[in-house]
């Protein structure tokens, strides 16, 4: 009887917790508002006491290609309220997307820090780009005044991409023939301490050559800068075929991890790639069965310092559908997770639509993390805070 009462108490507590999270979701971007039919691909960083939430503002519809801008809202109260929407990148009638912001906190020329926003542009649908009928480029803009103004776009495509497009630009004539290309999605990272302190690393992926069955032409990689955006270098490509959207985080002992979507879908789990040289090469790669996944984006963040670092992972912990957004916390670089929080889930018998999808994470205080995520069949991008 006592065990039954304990079980009932635990069950009711879980229901109460889920209900509290549901009630505390704050809408940040809502489809149909502010001149955009749809909002997708959230990314978030913190700087100067504010939160900066970016996403793709899709003008005419929810499709991945078309007139797409990168838009921004800010919060000065920890995500309780948000500013009016502003457009940061507008590539006219074409696509600007995959926002990957990061705050450079180690440049002595900018002691207050600068916000880098990396992004991609495209001139055709992804399916056509994979066939060689289009080009994806890589850019960044910078704000040195806390997001109020942004500098001129900088095109870094020849440094971090390998397209075979000499008819477009002679600098794009590479033997590798990379075609599809995308940053992250979600925030980029900067090494906070250790041997690679100050290095900015942007996780990415590309397709190489003609399209292959089961998306095997995709592979994950990254690029990085050690001189605050003056020059960039490519990482080694992760060996797993089908590696797609990825995010990176710092681990203990000068190591880092890239957490990767498996586009093949043959194993419904996250791909993990680890590096001991700051993301230049990958010495450990495996499927993490602790992180079930329905073939979707996931987010990762490291918090704390070199002596007390935690790794936080957030993804849709479901092997069938985009649902059951779960946040996990590890003291052991992801070898095990000692805490787990269900952020949003719907009953298994309700398969009408995607409940949760893409997400991003930001540290909001001591043992607190903010989650910006797609919700309610992509109708909203919402924000919530989890204490761990």
RAWOMO-V217321 format. One record per pair of residues at least 24 apart in sequence whose ideal C-beta (glycine too) atoms are under 10 Angstrom apart, sorted by the first residue. I is the first residue (numbers start at 0). GAP is how many residues later the second one is. Records with the same first field share a line. If there is no record, write none. Layout:
BEGIN
I = GAP ; GAP
END
This chain:
BEGIN
13 = 328
16 = 324 ; 325
17 = 323 ; 324 ; 325 ; 326 ; 327
19 = 364
20 = 304 ; 320 ; 321 ; 322 ; 323 ; 324 ; 350 ; 363 ; 364 ; 365
21 = 321 ; 322 ; 323 ; 353 ; 360 ; 362
22 = 361
23 = 55 ; 56 ; 358 ; 359 ; 360 ; 361 ; 362
24 = 318 ; 319 ; 346 ; 348 ; 350 ; 351 ; 355 ; 357 ; 358 ; 359
25 = 49 ; 53 ; 54 ; 55 ; 56 ; 344 ; 346 ; 354 ; 356 ; 357 ; 358 ; 359
26 = 55 ; 348 ; 349 ; 352 ; 353 ; 354 ; 355 ; 356
27 = 25 ; 27 ; 45 ; 47 ; 51 ; 54 ; 55 ; 57 ; 344 ; 345 ; 352 ; 353 ; 354 ; 355
28 = 24 ; 25 ; 26 ; 27 ; 28 ; 42 ; 44 ; 53 ; 56 ; 343 ; 345 ; 350 ; 351 ; 352 ; 353 ; 354
29 = 346 ; 349 ; 350 ; 351 ; 352
30 = 27 ; 31 ; 345 ; 346 ; 347 ; 348 ; 349 ; 350
31 = 347
32 = 24 ; 52 ; 347
33 = 37 ; 39 ; 50 ; 51 ; 52 ; 53
34 = 24 ; 34 ; 36 ; 50 ; 52
35 = 24 ; 31 ; 32 ; 33 ; 35 ; 49 ; 51
36 = 24 ; 25 ; 26 ; 29 ; 30
37 = 24 ; 25 ; 30 ; 340 ; 341
38 = 32 ; 46 ; 335 ; 339 ; 340 ; 341 ; 342
39 = 24 ; 28 ; 57 ; 145 ; 317 ; 318 ; 334 ; 338 ; 341
40 = 27 ; 29 ; 56 ; 57 ; 58 ; 59 ; 141 ; 142 ; 143 ; 144 ; 145 ; 204 ; 256 ; 316 ; 317 ; 319 ; 333 ; 340
41 = 57 ; 143 ; 144 ; 145 ; 255 ; 257 ; 315 ; 316 ; 317 ; 318 ; 329 ; 330 ; 331 ; 332 ; 333 ; 339 ; 340 ; 341
42 = 27 ; 29 ; 55 ; 56 ; 57 ; 58 ; 59 ; 74 ; 75 ; 76 ; 140 ; 141 ; 142 ; 143 ; 144 ; 145 ; 204 ; 256 ; 315 ; 316 ; 317 ; 319 ; 329
43 = 29 ; 31 ; 35 ; 55 ; 57 ; 142 ; 143 ; 255 ; 315 ; 316 ; 317 ; 318 ; 320 ; 326 ; 327 ; 328 ; 329 ; 337 ; 339
44 = 55 ; 56 ; 57 ; 58 ; 70 ; 71 ; 72 ; 102 ; 141 ; 142 ; 143 ; 315 ; 317 ; 318
45 = 29 ; 32 ; 33 ; 57 ; 141 ; 316 ; 317 ; 318 ; 319 ; 324
46 = 27 ; 54 ; 55 ; 56 ; 57 ; 58 ; 65 ; 66 ; 67 ; 68 ; 96 ; 99 ; 100
47 = 28 ; 55 ; 64 ; 65 ; 67 ; 97 ; 98 ; 99
48 = 26 ; 27 ; 28 ; 29 ; 97
49 = 24 ; 25 ; 26 ; 27 ; 28 ; 33 ; 96 ; 97
50 = 24 ; 25 ; 26 ; 27 ; 28 ; 31 ; 311 ; 313 ; 319 ; 321 ; 332
51 = 31 ; 36 ; 49 ; 51 ; 63 ; 65 ; 91 ; 94 ; 95 ; 135 ; 310
52 = 26 ; 29 ; 30 ; 32 ; 46 ; 48 ; 307 ; 309 ; 317 ; 319 ; 328 ; 330
53 = 34 ; 35 ; 45 ; 46 ; 47 ; 61 ; 63 ; 65 ; 93 ; 131 ; 132 ; 133 ; 306 ; 318 ; 327
54 = 30 ; 42 ; 44 ; 130 ; 303 ; 305 ; 317 ; 319 ; 326
55 = 33 ; 39 ; 40 ; 41 ; 42 ; 43 ; 63 ; 129 ; 325
56 = 28 ; 30 ; 31 ; 32 ; 33 ; 39 ; 40
57 = 37 ; 39
58 = 31 ; 34
59 = 33
61 = 315 ; 316 ; 317
62 = 32 ; 62
63 = 31 ; 33 ; 58 ; 61 ; 62 ; 63
64 = 29 ; 30 ; 32 ; 57 ; 58 ; 59 ; 60 ; 61 ; 62 ; 63 ; 64 ; 69
65 = 27 ; 28 ; 29 ; 56 ; 59
66 = 24 ; 25 ; 26 ; 27 ; 28 ; 29
67 = 25 ; 26 ; 27 ; 28 ; 29 ; 30 ; 53 ; 54
68 = 26 ; 27 ; 28
69 = 26 ; 27 ; 28 ; 29 ; 31 ; 47 ; 49 ; 50 ; 71
70 = 28
71 = 27 ; 29 ; 43 ; 45 ; 71 ; 75 ; 78
72 = 308 ; 310
73 = 72 ; 73 ; 74
74 = 289 ; 295 ; 308
77 = 286 ; 287 ; 290 ; 292 ; 305 ; 307
78 = 283 ; 285 ; 291 ; 292 ; 293 ; 303 ; 304 ; 305 ; 306
79 = 303 ; 305
81 = 301
82 = 64
85 = 61 ; 62 ; 64
87 = 27 ; 29 ; 31 ; 53 ; 55 ; 59 ; 62
88 = 28 ; 30 ; 32 ; 50 ; 51 ; 52 ; 61 ; 64
90 = 28 ; 29 ; 30 ; 31 ; 32 ; 46 ; 48 ; 62
91 = 29
93 = 27 ; 28 ; 29 ; 30
94 = 24 ; 25 ; 26 ; 27 ; 28 ; 29 ; 30 ; 31 ; 41
95 = 24 ; 25 ; 26 ; 41 ; 43 ; 57
96 = 24 ; 25 ; 39 ; 85 ; 86 ; 88
97 = 24 ; 38 ; 40 ; 83 ; 84 ; 85 ; 86 ; 87 ; 88 ; 104 ; 106 ; 107 ; 147
98 = 84 ; 85 ; 86 ; 87 ; 88 ; 89 ; 261
99 = 38 ; 40 ; 82 ; 83 ; 84 ; 85 ; 86 ; 87 ; 88 ; 89 ; 102 ; 103 ; 104 ; 147 ; 260
100 = 39 ; 40 ; 42 ; 46 ; 83 ; 85 ; 86 ; 87 ; 259 ; 261
101 = 38 ; 82 ; 85 ; 86 ; 87 ; 88 ; 98 ; 99 ; 100
102 = 40 ; 84 ; 85 ; 87 ; 97
103 = 38 ; 40 ; 84 ; 86 ; 94 ; 96 ; 121 ; 124 ; 125
104 = 85 ; 87 ; 92 ; 93
105 = 84 ; 85 ; 86 ; 87 ; 91 ; 92 ; 93 ; 94 ; 122
106 = 37 ; 91 ; 93 ; 120 ; 121 ; 122
107 = 120
108 = 35 ; 119
109 = 32 ; 34 ; 118
111 = 32 ; 33 ; 34
112 = 30 ; 31 ; 33 ; 77
113 = 28 ; 29 ; 30 ; 31 ; 32 ; 37 ; 114 ; 115
114 = 26 ; 27 ; 28 ; 29 ; 30 ; 31 ; 32 ; 35
115 = 24 ; 25 ; 26 ; 27 ; 38 ; 72 ; 74 ; 84 ; 86 ; 109 ; 112 ; 113
116 = 24 ; 25 ; 26 ; 30 ; 33 ; 36 ; 71
117 = 36 ; 38 ; 42 ; 65 ; 66 ; 69 ; 70 ; 82 ; 84 ; 86 ; 105 ; 111 ; 114
118 = 34 ; 63 ; 64 ; 65
119 = 37 ; 41 ; 61 ; 62 ; 63 ; 64 ; 65 ; 84
120 = 32 ; 34 ; 36
121 = 58 ; 59 ; 60
122 = 45
125 = 53 ; 54 ; 55 ; 56 ; 81
126 = 53 ; 84
127 = 51 ; 52
128 = 34 ; 50 ; 51 ; 52 ; 78
129 = 49 ; 50 ; 77 ; 78 ; 79 ; 80 ; 81 ; 82 ; 85 ; 87 ; 88
130 = 48 ; 49 ; 76 ; 79 ; 80
131 = 31 ; 32 ; 33 ; 45 ; 47 ; 77 ; 78 ; 79
132 = 46
133 = 29 ; 31 ; 34 ; 45 ; 46
134 = 26 ; 28 ; 30 ; 32 ; 33 ; 34 ; 37 ; 44 ; 46
135 = 25 ; 27 ; 29 ; 42 ; 43 ; 44 ; 45 ; 46 ; 47 ; 70 ; 71
136 = 24 ; 26 ; 28 ; 31 ; 32 ; 35 ; 44
137 = 43 ; 44 ; 45 ; 64 ; 66 ; 85 ; 94
138 = 44
139 = 43 ; 48 ; 60 ; 62 ; 85 ; 89 ; 92
141 = 86 ; 87
153 = 75 ; 76
155 = 46 ; 67 ; 69 ; 73 ; 75 ; 76
156 = 24
157 = 74
158 = 64 ; 66 ; 72 ; 73 ; 74 ; 75
159 = 42 ; 44 ; 46 ; 61 ; 62 ; 63 ; 64 ; 65 ; 72 ; 73 ; 74 ; 75
160 = 43 ; 45 ; 60 ; 62 ; 73
161 = 44 ; 46 ; 59 ; 72 ; 75
162 = 43
163 = 45
175 = 30 ; 32 ; 33 ; 61
176 = 29 ; 30 ; 31 ; 32 ; 33
177 = 27 ; 28 ; 29 ; 30 ; 31 ; 39 ; 41 ; 43 ; 59
178 = 27 ; 28 ; 29 ; 30 ; 31 ; 32 ; 38 ; 39
179 = 25 ; 26 ; 27 ; 28 ; 31 ; 35 ; 37 ; 38 ; 64
180 = 24 ; 25 ; 26 ; 40
181 = 24 ; 25 ; 36 ; 62 ; 63 ; 64
182 = 39 ; 40 ; 62 ; 63 ; 64
183 = 38 ; 61 ; 62 ; 63 ; 64 ; 113 ; 115 ; 174 ; 176
184 = 60 ; 61 ; 62 ; 76 ; 112 ; 114 ; 173 ; 174 ; 175
185 = 59 ; 60 ; 61 ; 62 ; 73 ; 111 ; 112 ; 113 ; 114 ; 115 ; 128 ; 172 ; 173 ; 174 ; 175 ; 176 ; 186
186 = 60 ; 61 ; 62 ; 112 ; 113 ; 114 ; 173 ; 174 ; 175 ; 185
187 = 34 ; 35 ; 36 ; 59 ; 60
188 = 33 ; 35 ; 58 ; 59 ; 60 ; 61 ; 67 ; 68 ; 69 ; 90 ; 111 ; 112 ; 113
189 = 34 ; 35 ; 38 ; 60
190 = 33 ; 35 ; 59 ; 63 ; 65 ; 87 ; 88 ; 111
191 = 58 ; 110 ; 111 ; 112 ; 113 ; 114 ; 117
192 = 57 ; 61 ; 112 ; 113 ; 114 ; 116
193 = 56 ; 57 ; 58 ; 59 ; 60 ; 61 ; 62 ; 84 ; 112
194 = 58 ; 59 ; 81 ; 82 ; 83
195 = 28 ; 30 ; 54 ; 58 ; 59 ; 60 ; 79 ; 81 ; 82 ; 83 ; 84
196 = 29 ; 53 ; 57 ; 81 ; 109
197 = 27 ; 28 ; 29 ; 30
198 = 25 ; 26 ; 27 ; 28 ; 34 ; 51 ; 57 ; 79 ; 80 ; 81
199 = 24 ; 25 ; 26 ; 27 ; 28 ; 29 ; 32
200 = 24 ; 34 ; 47 ; 48 ; 49 ; 55 ; 57 ; 74 ; 77 ; 78 ; 79
201 = 30 ; 33 ; 44 ; 45 ; 46 ; 77
202 = 32 ; 35 ; 42 ; 43 ; 44 ; 45 ; 46 ; 53 ; 54 ; 55 ; 56 ; 57 ; 70 ; 76 ; 97
203 = 30 ; 31 ; 41 ; 42 ; 44 ; 54
204 = 32 ; 33 ; 37 ; 38 ; 39 ; 40 ; 41 ; 53 ; 55 ; 56 ; 58
205 = 28 ; 31 ; 37 ; 38
206 = 37 ; 56
207 = 29 ; 33
211 = 29 ; 30 ; 52
212 = 51
213 = 27 ; 28 ; 49 ; 50 ; 51 ; 52
214 = 26 ; 27 ; 28 ; 29 ; 47 ; 48 ; 49 ; 50 ; 80
215 = 24 ; 25 ; 26 ; 27 ; 47 ; 48 ; 50
216 = 24 ; 25 ; 46
217 = 24 ; 25 ; 26 ; 27 ; 42 ; 43 ; 44 ; 45 ; 46
218 = 24 ; 25 ; 41 ; 44
219 = 24 ; 25 ; 26 ; 28 ; 38 ; 39 ; 40 ; 41 ; 42 ; 43 ; 51 ; 53 ; 62 ; 65
220 = 25 ; 37 ; 52 ; 58 ; 61
221 = 24 ; 25 ; 26 ; 34 ; 36 ; 51 ; 53 ; 56 ; 57 ; 58 ; 60
222 = 56
223 = 24 ; 32 ; 54 ; 55 ; 56
225 = 52
232 = 46 ; 47
233 = 45 ; 46
234 = 38 ; 40 ; 42 ; 43 ; 44 ; 45 ; 46 ; 47
235 = 37 ; 39 ; 41 ; 43 ; 44 ; 45 ; 46 ; 47
236 = 36 ; 44 ; 45
237 = 33 ; 34 ; 35 ; 37 ; 43 ; 44 ; 47
238 = 32 ; 34 ; 43 ; 46
239 = 24 ; 27 ; 31 ; 32 ; 33 ; 42 ; 45 ; 46 ; 47
240 = 25
241 = 24 ; 25 ; 29 ; 53
242 = 28 ; 30 ; 42
243 = 27 ; 51 ; 52 ; 53
244 = 50 ; 51 ; 52 ; 53 ; 54 ; 113
245 = 24 ; 25 ; 27 ; 51 ; 52 ; 54
246 = 50 ; 51 ; 52 ; 53 ; 54 ; 66 ; 67 ; 68 ; 112 ; 113 ; 114
247 = 25 ; 27 ; 31 ; 52 ; 53 ; 54
248 = 50 ; 51 ; 52 ; 53 ; 54 ; 60 ; 62 ; 63 ; 64 ; 84 ; 85 ; 112
249 = 28 ; 29 ; 51 ; 52 ; 53 ; 54 ; 56 ; 59 ; 61 ; 83
250 = 24 ; 25 ; 51 ; 58 ; 60 ; 79 ; 81 ; 82 ; 83
251 = 50 ; 52 ; 54 ; 55 ; 56 ; 57 ; 58 ; 59 ; 79 ; 80 ; 81
252 = 53 ; 56 ; 80
253 = 24 ; 52
254 = 24 ; 28 ; 29 ; 78
255 = 26 ; 46 ; 77
256 = 25 ; 27 ; 31 ; 43 ; 45 ; 54 ; 56 ; 76 ; 77
257 = 24 ; 27 ; 42
258 = 29 ; 32 ; 34 ; 38 ; 39 ; 40 ; 41 ; 52 ; 54 ; 55 ; 56 ; 75
259 = 25 ; 27 ; 28 ; 33 ; 37 ; 38 ; 40
260 = 32 ; 33 ; 34 ; 35 ; 36 ; 37 ; 54
261 = 25 ; 31 ; 33
262 = 32
263 = 31
264 = 28 ; 29 ; 30 ; 54
265 = 29
266 = 25 ; 26 ; 52
267 = 24 ; 25 ; 26 ; 27 ; 50 ; 51 ; 52
268 = 24 ; 46 ; 50
269 = 26 ; 28 ; 30 ; 43 ; 45 ; 64
271 = 28 ; 41 ; 61 ; 62
273 = 59 ; 60
287 = 25 ; 46 ; 47
289 = 27 ; 38 ; 40 ; 44 ; 45 ; 46 ; 47 ; 50
290 = 24 ; 26 ; 35 ; 37 ; 43 ; 46
291 = 24 ; 25 ; 26 ; 27 ; 28 ; 32 ; 34
292 = 24 ; 25 ; 26 ; 29
293 = 24 ; 25 ; 26 ; 27 ; 28 ; 29 ; 30 ; 60 ; 63
294 = 24 ; 27
295 = 25 ; 26 ; 27 ; 29 ; 58 ; 60 ; 61 ; 62 ; 63 ; 78
296 = 25 ; 60 ; 61 ; 62 ; 63 ; 76 ; 77
297 = 27 ; 28 ; 60 ; 61 ; 62 ; 63
298 = 26 ; 28 ; 59 ; 60 ; 61 ; 62 ; 63 ; 72 ; 73 ; 74
299 = 28 ; 34 ; 60 ; 61
300 = 26 ; 28 ; 59 ; 60 ; 61 ; 62 ; 68 ; 69 ; 70
301 = 28 ; 31 ; 59 ; 61
302 = 26 ; 58 ; 59 ; 60 ; 63 ; 64 ; 65 ; 66 ; 85
303 = 27 ; 59 ; 62 ; 63
308 = 24
309 = 28 ; 29 ; 53 ; 57 ; 59 ; 78
310 = 24 ; 26
311 = 25 ; 27 ; 29 ; 49 ; 51 ; 57 ; 59 ; 74 ; 76
312 = 24 ; 27 ; 48
313 = 27 ; 29 ; 42 ; 45 ; 46 ; 47 ; 55 ; 57 ; 58 ; 59 ; 72
314 = 41 ; 43 ; 44
315 = 28 ; 29 ; 38 ; 39 ; 40 ; 41 ; 42 ; 43 ; 57 ; 58
316 = 25 ; 28 ; 39
317 = 27 ; 30 ; 37 ; 38
319 = 28 ; 31
320 = 25 ; 27 ; 29 ; 30 ; 31 ; 32 ; 33 ; 34 ; 35
321 = 31 ; 32 ; 33 ; 34 ; 35 ; 36 ; 52 ; 55 ; 56
322 = 24 ; 25 ; 27 ; 28 ; 30 ; 31 ; 32 ; 33 ; 34
323 = 24 ; 31 ; 32
324 = 30 ; 31 ; 32 ; 33 ; 34 ; 46 ; 48 ; 49 ; 50 ; 59
325 = 30
326 = 32 ; 34 ; 42 ; 44 ; 46 ; 57 ; 59 ; 61
327 = 60
328 = 38 ; 40 ; 57 ; 59
337 = 50
338 = 47 ; 49
339 = 48
340 = 28 ; 30 ; 45 ; 46 ; 47
342 = 28 ; 30 ; 32 ; 39 ; 41 ; 43
343 = 27 ; 29 ; 31 ; 32 ; 38 ; 40
345 = 30
351 = 25
352 = 24 ; 25 ; 26
353 = 24 ; 25
355 = 26
356 = 24
360 = 25
END
